[in-house]
Amino acid sequence: MATILDYYKYAALATAAYVRLGTNPWDGATFAAQASDPTQSGGRLPLSIAQYLFDPQNIYGNRNTWSIAHYHGSDAPPDPAGVADASGFAATLFE
C-alpha cells in the first residue's frame, strides 16, 4: 500500500519528467539546476528538492538518487533515425 511519502515522490518525479534538458548533460547536478530554473514554467521543482532527488553530490551527502535513463524533447538533437519532434513536448524517464 502506498504511503503519503510515496505519493509525494511520485508527484515530484511526475513534475520533473517535463523538465526540458536540450543539449545539456544528463548528470544529476545539471538536471537539478534545470529543474529549478525559473524559465521552466517558474521552476518545476525548488532547488533543494531537485538536488535531494537527483544530485548525489549535494549537501545531503552521497546517496542513492534518481538518474536519467532517457530524455525525449524537441529541444534535443534528433535521434539517429532523424525524427525530430516539433511539438514542444519533453519527457524524461528516470531509474
KELUM-591200 format. One line per 4 residues: their letters; for each residue x negated, y, z negated of N, C-alpha, C, O, CB. Coordinates in Angstrom, 1 decimal. Glycine has a CB too. Layout:
<pts>
A	X:Y:Z:X:Y:Z:X:Y:Z:X:Y:Z:X:Y:Z; ...
</pts>
This chain:
<pts>
MATI	-0.8:-1.2:0.0:0.0:0.0:0.0:-0.9:1.2:0.0:-1.9:1.3:-0.8:1.0:0.0:-1.2; -0.6:2.2:0.8:-1.3:3.4:0.9:-1.1:4.3:-0.3:0.0:4.4:-0.8:-1.0:4.2:2.3; -2.2:5.0:-0.7:-2.1:6.0:-1.8:-2.0:7.4:-1.2:-2.2:7.6:0.0:-3.2:5.8:-2.8; -1.8:8.3:-2.1:-1.8:9.7:-1.7:-3.2:10.1:-1.1:-3.3:10.9:-0.1:-1.4:10.7:-2.8
LDYY	-4.3:9.6:-1.7:-5.6:9.9:-1.2:-5.8:9.3:0.2:-6.4:9.9:1.0:-6.7:9.2:-2.2; -5.2:8.1:0.5:-5.3:7.6:1.8:-4.6:8.5:2.8:-5.1:8.8:3.9:-4.6:6.2:1.9; -3.4:9.0:2.5:-2.7:9.9:3.3:-3.5:11.2:3.6:-3.5:11.7:4.7:-1.3:10.2:2.7; -4.1:11.6:2.6:-4.9:12.9:2.7:-6.1:12.6:3.7:-6.3:13.4:4.6:-5.5:13.3:1.4
KYAA	-6.8:11.5:3.6:-7.9:11.1:4.5:-7.3:11.0:5.9:-8.0:11.5:6.9:-8.6:9.8:4.1; -6.2:10.4:6.1:-5.6:10.2:7.5:-5.2:11.5:8.1:-5.5:11.8:9.3:-4.4:9.3:7.4; -4.7:12.4:7.3:-4.3:13.8:7.7:-5.6:14.6:8.1:-5.5:15.2:9.2:-3.5:14.5:6.7; -6.6:14.5:7.3:-7.9:15.2:7.7:-8.5:14.7:9.0:-8.9:15.4:9.8:-8.9:15.1:6.5
LATA	-8.5:13.3:9.1:-9.0:12.8:10.4:-8.2:13.1:11.6:-8.7:13.3:12.6:-9.1:11.2:10.2; -6.8:13.1:11.4:-6.0:13.5:12.5:-6.2:14.9:12.9:-6.2:15.2:14.1:-4.5:13.3:12.1; -6.4:15.8:12.0:-6.7:17.2:12.3:-8.1:17.3:13.0:-8.2:18.0:14.0:-6.7:18.0:11.0; -9.1:16.6:12.5:-10.4:16.6:13.1:-10.5:16.0:14.5:-11.4:16.3:15.2:-11.4:15.9:12.2
AYVR	-9.6:15.1:14.8:-9.6:14.4:16.1:-9.5:15.4:17.2:-9.8:15.1:18.4:-8.5:13.4:16.1; -8.9:16.6:17.0:-8.7:17.5:18.1:-9.8:18.7:18.1:-9.6:19.6:18.8:-7.3:18.2:18.0; -10.8:18.5:17.4:-11.9:19.5:17.5:-12.6:19.3:18.8:-12.9:18.2:19.3:-13.0:19.2:16.3; -12.8:20.5:19.5:-13.5:20.5:20.8:-15.0:20.5:20.6:-15.5:21.5:20.0:-13.0:21.7:21.7
LGTN	-15.7:19.5:21.1:-17.2:19.5:21.0:-17.9:20.0:22.2:-19.1:20.5:22.0:-17.5:18.0:20.8; -17.3:20.0:23.3:-18.1:20.4:24.5:-19.3:19.6:24.8:-19.2:18.4:24.8:-18.4:21.9:24.4; -20.4:20.2:25.0:-21.7:19.5:25.2:-22.5:19.4:23.9:-23.7:19.0:24.0:-22.5:20.2:26.3; -21.9:19.7:22.8:-22.7:19.7:21.5:-23.0:18.2:21.2:-22.2:17.3:21.6:-21.9:20.3:20.4
PWDG	-24.1:18.0:20.4:-24.3:16.6:20.0:-23.3:16.1:19.0:-22.5:16.8:18.4:-25.7:16.5:19.3; -23.2:14.8:18.9:-22.1:14.1:18.1:-22.6:13.8:16.7:-21.9:13.0:16.0:-21.7:12.8:18.8; -23.6:14.5:16.2:-24.1:14.2:14.8:-23.1:14.9:13.8:-22.4:15.8:14.2:-25.5:14.7:14.6; -23.1:14.4:12.6:-22.2:14.9:11.6:-22.3:16.3:11.2:-21.2:17.0:11.1:-22.4:14.1:10.4
ATFA	-23.5:16.9:11.2:-23.6:18.3:10.8:-23.0:19.2:11.9:-22.4:20.2:11.6:-25.1:18.7:10.6; -23.3:18.9:13.1:-22.8:19.7:14.3:-21.3:19.6:14.3:-20.6:20.6:14.5:-23.4:19.2:15.6; -20.7:18.4:14.1:-19.3:18.2:14.1:-18.6:19.0:13.0:-17.6:19.6:13.1:-18.9:16.7:14.0; -19.2:18.9:11.8:-18.7:19.7:10.6:-18.6:21.2:10.9:-17.6:21.8:10.6:-19.5:19.4:9.4
AQAS	-19.7:21.7:11.5:-19.7:23.1:11.9:-18.6:23.4:12.9:-17.9:24.4:12.8:-21.1:23.5:12.4; -18.5:22.6:13.9:-17.4:22.8:14.9:-16.0:22.7:14.3:-15.2:23.5:14.7:-17.6:21.7:16.1; -15.8:21.7:13.4:-14.5:21.6:12.8:-14.1:22.8:12.0:-12.9:23.0:11.9:-14.5:20.3:11.9; -15.0:23.5:11.4:-14.7:24.6:10.6:-14.8:26.0:11.3:-14.6:27.0:10.8:-15.6:24.7:9.4
DPTQ	-15.2:25.9:12.6:-15.3:27.1:13.4:-14.0:27.8:13.5:-13.0:27.2:14.0:-15.9:26.8:14.8; -13.9:29.1:13.2:-12.6:29.8:13.3:-12.0:29.9:14.7:-10.8:30.2:14.8:-12.8:31.2:12.7; -12.8:29.8:15.7:-12.3:29.8:17.1:-11.6:28.5:17.5:-10.9:28.5:18.5:-13.4:30.1:18.1; -11.7:27.5:16.6:-11.0:26.2:16.9:-9.6:26.3:16.1:-9.4:25.6:15.1:-11.8:25.0:16.4
SGGR	-8.7:27.0:16.7:-7.4:27.2:16.1:-7.5:27.7:14.6:-6.8:27.2:13.7:-6.6:25.9:16.1; -8.4:28.6:14.3:-8.5:29.1:13.0:-9.4:28.3:12.1:-9.4:28.5:10.9:-7.2:29.3:12.4; -10.1:27.3:12.7:-10.9:26.4:11.9:-10.0:25.2:11.5:-9.1:25.3:10.7:-11.4:27.0:10.6; -10.2:24.1:12.1:-9.4:22.9:11.9:-9.5:22.4:10.4:-8.5:22.0:9.8:-9.7:21.8:12.9
LPLS	-10.7:22.4:9.9:-11.0:22.0:8.5:-11.9:23.0:7.8:-12.7:23.6:8.4:-11.6:20.6:8.5; -11.7:23.2:6.5:-12.6:24.0:5.8:-14.0:23.4:5.8:-14.1:22.1:5.9:-12.2:24.2:4.3; -15.1:24.2:5.9:-16.4:23.6:6.0:-16.8:22.6:4.9:-17.4:21.6:5.3:-17.4:24.8:5.9; -16.4:22.8:3.7:-16.7:21.9:2.6:-16.1:20.5:2.9:-16.7:19.5:2.6:-16.3:22.4:1.3
IAQY	-14.8:20.5:3.4:-14.2:19.2:3.7:-14.8:18.6:4.9:-15.0:17.3:4.9:-12.6:19.4:3.9; -15.1:19.3:5.9:-15.7:18.8:7.1:-17.1:18.2:6.8:-17.4:17.1:7.3:-15.9:19.9:8.2; -17.9:18.9:5.9:-19.2:18.3:5.5:-19.0:17.1:4.7:-19.7:16.1:4.9:-20.0:19.4:4.7; -18.0:17.1:3.8:-17.8:15.9:3.0:-17.4:14.7:3.8:-17.9:13.6:3.5:-16.7:16.2:2.0
LFDP	-16.6:14.9:4.8:-16.2:13.7:5.7:-17.2:13.3:6.7:-17.2:12.1:7.1:-14.9:14.1:6.3; -18.0:14.2:7.3:-18.8:13.9:8.5:-20.3:14.1:8.3:-21.0:13.4:9.1:-18.3:14.7:9.6; -20.8:14.9:7.4:-22.2:15.2:7.3:-22.8:14.4:6.2:-22.7:14.9:5.0:-22.4:16.7:7.2; -23.6:13.3:6.4:-24.2:12.6:5.3:-25.3:13.4:4.6:-25.7:13.0:3.5:-24.7:11.3:5.8
QNIY	-25.8:14.4:5.1:-26.9:15.2:4.5:-26.4:16.4:3.8:-27.2:17.4:3.6:-27.9:15.6:5.6; -25.1:16.5:3.4:-24.6:17.7:2.8:-24.8:17.7:1.3:-25.6:16.9:0.8:-23.1:17.7:3.1; -24.3:18.7:0.6:-24.5:18.9:-0.8:-24.0:17.7:-1.6:-24.3:17.6:-2.8:-23.9:20.2:-1.3; -23.1:16.9:-1.0:-22.6:15.7:-1.8:-23.5:14.5:-1.8:-23.2:13.5:-2.4:-21.2:15.4:-1.2
GNRN	-24.6:14.6:-1.1:-25.6:13.5:-1.1:-25.5:12.6:0.1:-24.5:12.7:0.8:-25.5:12.7:-2.3; -26.5:11.8:0.3:-26.5:10.9:1.4:-25.6:9.7:1.1:-25.9:8.9:0.3:-27.9:10.4:1.7; -24.4:9.7:1.7:-23.4:8.7:1.5:-22.7:8.3:2.8:-23.0:9.0:3.8:-22.4:9.1:0.4; -21.9:7.3:2.8:-21.2:6.9:4.0:-20.2:8.0:4.4:-19.4:8.5:3.6:-20.4:5.6:3.8
TWSI	-20.2:8.4:5.7:-19.3:9.4:6.2:-18.8:8.8:7.5:-19.2:7.7:8.0:-20.0:10.7:6.4; -17.8:9.5:8.1:-17.3:9.1:9.4:-18.2:9.5:10.5:-18.8:10.6:10.4:-15.8:9.7:9.6; -18.4:8.7:11.5:-19.2:9.1:12.7:-18.3:9.1:13.9:-17.2:8.5:13.9:-20.4:8.2:12.8; -18.8:9.7:14.9:-18.0:9.8:16.2:-18.4:8.7:17.1:-19.6:8.5:17.5:-18.3:11.2:16.9
AHYH	-17.4:7.9:17.4:-17.6:6.7:18.3:-17.4:7.1:19.8:-18.1:6.7:20.7:-16.6:5.6:18.0; -16.5:8.1:20.0:-16.2:8.5:21.4:-15.5:9.9:21.4:-14.7:10.1:20.5:-15.3:7.5:22.2; -15.8:10.7:22.3:-15.2:12.0:22.5:-14.7:12.2:23.9:-15.4:11.8:24.9:-16.2:13.2:22.1; -13.5:12.6:24.1:-12.9:12.9:25.4:-12.4:14.3:25.3:-11.5:14.7:24.5:-11.8:11.9:25.8
GSDA	-12.8:15.2:26.3:-12.3:16.5:26.3:-12.6:17.2:27.7:-13.6:16.8:28.3:-12.8:17.4:25.2; -11.8:18.1:28.1:-12.0:18.8:29.3:-13.2:19.7:29.3:-13.7:20.2:30.3:-10.8:19.5:29.8; -13.7:20.0:28.0:-14.9:20.8:27.9:-16.2:20.1:27.9:-17.3:20.6:27.8:-14.8:21.6:26.6; -16.1:18.7:28.0:-17.3:17.9:28.1:-17.7:17.6:29.6:-16.8:17.6:30.4:-17.1:16.6:27.3
PPDP	-18.9:17.2:29.8:-19.2:16.8:31.2:-18.4:15.6:31.6:-18.1:14.8:30.8:-20.8:16.5:31.4; -18.0:15.5:32.9:-17.2:14.4:33.3:-17.9:13.1:33.1:-19.1:13.0:33.1:-16.8:14.6:34.7; -17.1:12.0:32.9:-17.7:10.7:32.7:-18.3:10.2:34.0:-18.2:10.9:35.1:-16.6:9.7:32.2; -19.1:9.1:34.0:-19.8:8.7:35.2:-18.9:8.5:36.4:-19.3:8.6:37.6:-20.5:7.4:34.9
AGVA	-17.6:8.2:36.2:-16.7:8.0:37.3:-16.3:9.3:37.9:-15.7:9.4:39.0:-15.4:7.3:36.8; -16.7:10.4:37.3:-16.4:11.8:37.8:-15.0:12.2:37.6:-14.5:13.1:38.3:-16.7:11.8:39.3; -14.3:11.6:36.6:-12.9:12.0:36.3:-13.0:13.1:35.3:-13.3:12.9:34.1:-12.1:10.8:35.8; -12.6:14.3:35.7:-12.6:15.5:34.8:-11.2:15.7:34.4:-10.2:15.7:35.2:-13.2:16.7:35.5
DASG	-11.0:16.0:33.1:-9.6:16.3:32.6:-9.5:17.8:32.5:-10.2:18.5:31.8:-9.4:15.6:31.1; -8.5:18.3:33.3:-8.3:19.7:33.4:-7.2:20.2:32.5:-6.7:21.3:32.6:-8.1:20.1:34.8; -6.7:19.3:31.6:-5.5:19.6:30.8:-5.8:20.5:29.6:-4.9:21.1:29.0:-4.8:18.4:30.3; -7.1:20.5:29.1:-7.4:21.3:27.9:-7.4:20.4:26.7:-7.7:20.8:25.6:-6.5:22.4:27.8
FAAT	-7.0:19.1:26.9:-6.9:18.2:25.8:-8.3:17.7:25.3:-9.2:17.6:26.1:-6.1:16.9:26.2; -8.4:17.5:24.0:-9.6:16.9:23.4:-9.3:16.0:22.3:-8.4:16.3:21.5:-10.6:18.1:22.9; -9.9:14.8:22.3:-9.7:13.9:21.2:-11.0:13.2:20.9:-11.8:12.9:21.7:-8.6:12.8:21.7; -11.1:12.8:19.6:-12.3:12.1:19.1:-11.9:10.8:18.4:-10.9:10.8:17.6:-13.0:13.1:18.1
LFE	-12.6:9.8:18.6:-12.4:8.5:18.0:-13.5:8.4:16.9:-14.7:8.5:17.2:-12.5:7.3:19.0; -13.1:8.2:15.7:-14.1:8.1:14.5:-14.3:6.6:14.1:-13.4:5.8:14.3:-13.6:8.9:13.4; -15.4:6.3:13.6:-15.7:5.0:13.0:-16.4:5.1:11.7:-16.6:4.1:11.0:-16.5:4.1:13.9
</pts>
